[in-house]
Amino acid sequence: MAEDSYFAVTWRDPEAGGSTTLRCRKVQDSDLGVGFICLSDFVFEGGRLLNPVEDALRTRLAGTRRLHLNVFSIQQIAEVGATPGLALTGRSNLVILPSHTD
């Protein structure tokens, strides 16, 4: 992984009532066991515009060093470039997974 890149991890989040995306610099195996991954070194935008979703996630994760997620709740992990909000240049970079709603 390049120094200036990060991962965008999307998972089904029961607390948020839907899907949540978090940007982080490290994704690795969790010490909790085979069924978990560990996210750390979170990346948040620091611009002038307030993003309420990201601000709520930042508040929720305040003081959190590592987040352990069940692998079955993860929908997508994408390694992206240095600038948060980087525009995708082609449809080949986009992965859409089917969503089941009950």
Secondary structure, 3 states (H helix, E strand, C coil): CCCCCEEEEEEEECCCCEEEEEEEEEEEECCCCCCEEEEEEEECCCCCCCCHHHHHHHHHCCCCCEEEEEHHHEEEEEEECCCCCCCCCCHHHCCCCCCCCC
